[in-house]
Amino acid sequence: MAKIDLRTEIKEFLSSRRARIAPERAGLPAYGGNRRVKGLRREEVALLAGVSVDYYVRLERGGLAGASDGVLDALATALHLDEAERDHLFHLARQSGAPGGPRRRRPAATVRPALQRVLDATTEAPAWICNGRYDVLAVNDLARALYSPVLADPRRPANTARFVYLDPEAARTFFVDYDRVARDVAAKLRMEAGRDPHDEELLALVEELSARSEPFRRGWAAQDVRLHRSGRKRIHHPVVGRLDLDVESMELPAEPGLLLNVYTAPAGTATADGLVLLASWAAGRERSATEVQAPG
């Protein structure tokens, strides 16, 4: 079973962020071209962060426990961390300071009936709820139709990450920007691992994907992290064709760890027309299923 070792996570994350910054980018003299390390030296990061070299070395070796918010902020600035990377650094520090313990299995995630009603009331846009592991926990009719290739997997809950990495032929057809999607999924799973390194289901998923997918192994090793945010998703649906969708991904304050995702398109666009066609197709599927089940 996979295991998230916090000290190793911290070491690899900080060293990878340090390696990508050239001295010139940090405003430091390069002193010739014969540097033995890629990016910044540890002493240069310590100088930029305003801490001693010994202290920074201890931090990079995994000793983030007890580091103040001021030190973490200075480190994030020195390493040019973006918002997701800064959050990840703080997550790793908090987890380092937390009491150690075995992995834990989270209670089975369920979606309250009121949330399902919210999804069902959203009739003109695909809407669905997932957790940080990409488990699909609830959908409305349009999302069920849109994500029909993902939901074709009989395992429940269906999992978008498994679809992306373990059914790559179908995923490459479905996601127009497959390579970017694959990188982002690995980065978001690593972000989730920083939040909760003892989540048993997440660790099992990481182990499964690592064992079966080279693209996942590469993405995981890159140490990149991403936040679930708004953006654009380009999909080729097997029935209605190309859809260029605007994505809003929102945390649910009353349900920590769950995300509401809504896909829309501006009125009058080909994608808006495609969503109308998708709704018609979804309704037809539902009618067919009802007719099959009706008593003769």
C-alpha positions in Angstrom: 0.0 0.0 0.0 1.3 3.5 -0.9 2.4 5.7 2.0 2.8 9.4 2.1 5.9 10.2 4.0 5.7 13.9 5.0 9.4 14.5 5.4 10.0 13.1 1.9 7.1 15.1 0.5 8.5 18.3 2.0 12.1 17.7 0.8 11.0 16.9 -2.7 8.6 19.7 -3.0 11.0 22.4 -1.7 13.9 21.1 -3.7 11.9 20.9 -6.9 10.6 24.5 -6.4 14.2 25.7 -5.7 15.5 24.0 -8.8 13.3 25.8 -11.2 14.4 29.4 -10.2 17.4 30.8 -11.9 19.5 33.3 -9.8 18.7 36.1 -12.3 15.0 35.6 -11.8 15.5 35.9 -8.0 17.5 39.1 -8.5 20.8 37.4 -7.5 24.1 37.4 -9.4 24.9 34.2 -11.2 28.7 34.4 -10.8 29.5 32.6 -14.0 28.0 29.6 -15.7 29.6 26.7 -13.7 27.0 26.2 -11.0 26.8 22.7 -9.6 23.1 22.9 -8.8 20.1 23.6 -11.0 18.3 26.7 -9.9 19.0 28.3 -6.5 21.4 27.1 -3.9 20.1 26.4 -0.4 22.1 29.4 1.0 20.5 31.6 -1.6 17.0 30.6 -0.6 18.0 31.2 3.0 19.2 34.7 2.1 16.0 35.5 0.2 13.8 34.2 3.0 15.8 36.0 5.7 16.6 32.8 7.7 19.9 31.1 8.5 21.3 28.5 6.2 21.2 25.9 8.9 17.5 26.6 9.5 16.6 26.4 5.9 18.5 23.2 5.4 16.5 21.8 8.3 13.3 23.0 6.7 14.1 21.4 3.4 14.9 18.1 5.0 11.4 17.9 6.2 11.5 19.9 9.4 8.5 22.2 8.8 6.9 21.4 12.2 6.8 24.6 14.3 7.7 27.0 11.4 5.8 30.2 11.9 3.4 31.7 9.3 5.9 34.5 8.8 8.7 32.0 8.0 6.4 30.1 5.6 5.3 33.3 3.9 8.9 34.4 3.5 9.8 31.0 2.1 6.9 31.1 -0.3 8.0 34.5 -1.6 11.6 33.4 -2.0 10.6 30.4 -4.0 8.1 32.3 -6.1 5.3 29.9 -5.1 1.9 30.5 -6.7 -1.4 30.3 -4.6 -1.7 26.6 -4.8 1.9 25.9 -4.0 1.7 28.3 -1.0 -1.4 26.5 0.3 0.4 23.2 -0.2 3.4 24.4 1.8 1.1 25.5 4.7 -0.8 22.1 4.5 2.5 20.2 4.8 3.6 22.4 7.7 0.3 21.9 9.6 0.4 18.1 9.0 4.0 18.0 10.2 2.9 19.6 13.4 -0.1 17.3 13.9 0.1 14.2 16.1 1.2 11.2 14.1 -1.2 8.4 13.5 -2.2 5.6 11.2 -4.0 6.1 7.9 -7.7 6.5 8.4 -10.6 5.6 6.3 -13.0 8.5 5.8 -16.7 7.8 6.4 -18.4 6.9 3.1 -19.2 10.2 1.4 -22.8 10.7 0.8 -24.6 13.7 -0.6 -27.5 15.1 1.4 -30.9 14.9 -0.3 -31.1 18.7 -0.3 -27.9 18.9 -2.4 -29.3 16.4 -4.9 -32.4 18.5 -5.2 -30.1 21.5 -6.0 -28.5 19.5 -8.7 -31.8 18.3 -10.1 -33.2 21.9 -10.1 -30.2 22.8 -12.4 -31.8 21.8 -15.7 -29.8 23.8 -18.2 -26.3 23.0 -17.2 -24.4 19.8 -16.3 -23.8 19.9 -12.5 -22.1 17.3 -10.3 -20.5 16.9 -6.9 -17.2 15.2 -6.3 -14.6 15.0 -3.5 -10.9 15.7 -3.7 -10.2 12.1 -4.9 -12.3 12.7 -8.0 -15.1 10.4 -6.9 -18.3 11.3 -8.6 -20.8 11.4 -5.8 -23.9 13.0 -7.3 -25.0 14.2 -10.7 -27.9 15.9 -12.4 -29.4 14.5 -15.7 -27.2 16.6 -17.9 -24.0 15.7 -16.1 -25.0 12.1 -16.3 -25.4 12.4 -20.0 -22.2 14.6 -20.4 -20.0 12.3 -18.4 -21.5 9.0 -19.8 -18.1 7.7 -20.9 -16.7 8.3 -17.3 -19.8 6.7 -15.7 -19.6 3.7 -18.0 -17.1 2.2 -15.5 -19.2 -0.2 -13.3 -17.2 0.7 -10.2 -19.0 3.0 -7.8 -18.4 5.7 -7.0 -17.1 6.4 -10.6 -13.8 8.2 -10.5 -12.6 10.7 -13.0 -8.9 10.1 -12.2 -9.2 6.4 -13.0 -10.9 7.2 -16.3 -8.1 9.7 -17.3 -5.2 7.3 -16.5 -6.6 3.8 -16.8 -8.8 4.2 -19.9 -6.5 6.6 -21.8 -7.8 5.8 -25.2 -11.4 6.8 -24.3 -10.1 9.7 -22.2 -8.0 11.1 -25.1 -11.1 11.0 -27.3 -13.3 12.6 -24.6 -11.0 15.4 -23.3 -9.7 17.5 -26.2 -6.8 18.8 -24.0 -6.0 15.4 -22.6 -2.4 16.1 -21.7 -3.3 19.2 -19.7 -6.1 17.4 -18.0 -3.8 14.5 -17.0 -1.2 16.9 -15.6 -3.9 18.8 -13.6 -5.5 15.7 -12.2 -2.2 14.4 -10.8 -1.5 17.9 -9.4 -4.8 18.1 -7.7 -4.5 14.7 -6.2 -1.1 15.7 -4.8 -2.7 18.8 -3.3 -5.3 16.6 -1.7 -2.5 14.4 -0.3 -1.0 17.4 1.4 -4.3 18.3 3.0 -4.8 14.7 4.4 -1.8 12.4 4.0 -3.6 9.7 6.1 -6.6 9.3 3.9 -6.7 5.6 3.2 -8.8 5.8 0.0 -6.6 8.5 -1.5 -3.5 6.5 -0.7 -5.0 3.4 -2.3 -6.0 5.4 -5.4 -2.4 6.8 -5.7 -1.0 3.4 -5.4 -3.3 2.0 -8.1 -2.6 4.8 -10.5 1.1 4.6 -9.9 1.2 0.9 -10.6 -0.8 1.1 -13.8 -0.1 4.4 -15.5 3.2 5.9 -16.6 1.6 9.3 -17.3 0.3 9.4 -13.7 3.8 8.4 -12.4 5.3 11.3 -14.4 2.7 13.8 -13.2 3.0 12.7 -9.6 6.8 12.9 -9.6 6.6 16.5 -10.9 5.5 17.7 -7.4 3.1 20.1 -9.0 -0.1 21.1 -7.2 -3.3 22.7 -8.5 -6.4 24.2 -7.0 -9.9 23.3 -8.1 -10.9 26.6 -9.8 -12.9 28.1 -12.6 -11.6 27.4 -16.1 -12.4 26.1 -19.6 -12.9 22.4 -20.4 -13.1 21.2 -24.0 -14.9 17.9 -24.5 -15.7 15.8 -27.5 -19.0 14.0 -26.5 -19.7 10.8 -28.4 -23.2 11.9 -29.3 -23.3 15.7 -29.6 -19.7 16.4 -30.6 -17.4 19.2 -29.5 -18.4 21.3 -26.4 -16.3 24.2 -25.1 -17.5 24.6 -21.5 -16.9 27.2 -18.8 -16.3 25.4 -15.5 -17.1 26.7 -12.1 -15.8 24.6 -9.2 -17.0 25.6 -5.8 -16.3 24.3 -2.3 -19.4 23.5 -0.2 -18.8 25.2 3.2 -21.3 22.9 4.9 -19.7 19.8 3.4 -15.9 20.0 3.9 -14.0 18.3 1.1 -16.9 18.3 -1.4 -17.0 20.3 -4.6 -19.9 21.5 -6.7 -19.0 21.6 -10.4 -21.2 23.4 -12.9 -20.5 23.6 -16.7 -22.1 26.4 -18.8 -21.8 28.0 -22.2 -22.8 31.5 -23.4 -26.2 31.8 -25.1 -26.1 31.6 -28.9 -22.9 29.6 -29.1 -22.5 26.2 -30.7 -21.8 24.7 -27.3 -25.1 26.1 -25.9 -26.9 24.5 -28.8 -24.9 21.3 -28.0 -26.2 21.3 -24.4 -29.7 21.6 -25.6 -29.2 18.6 -27.9 -27.5 16.8 -25.0 -30.6 17.4 -22.8 -32.8 16.0 -25.5 -30.6 12.9 -25.8 -30.6 12.5 -22.0 -34.4 12.7 -21.9 -34.7 10.2 -24.7 -32.4 7.7 -22.8 -34.6 8.2 -19.7 -37.8 7.5 -21.7 -36.3 4.4 -23.2 -35.2 3.0 -19.9 -38.7 3.7 -18.5 -40.4 1.9 -21.4 -38.1 -1.1 -21.0 -39.0 -1.3 -17.3 -42.7 -0.7 -17.7 -45.0 -3.8 -17.2 -46.2 -5.2 -20.5 
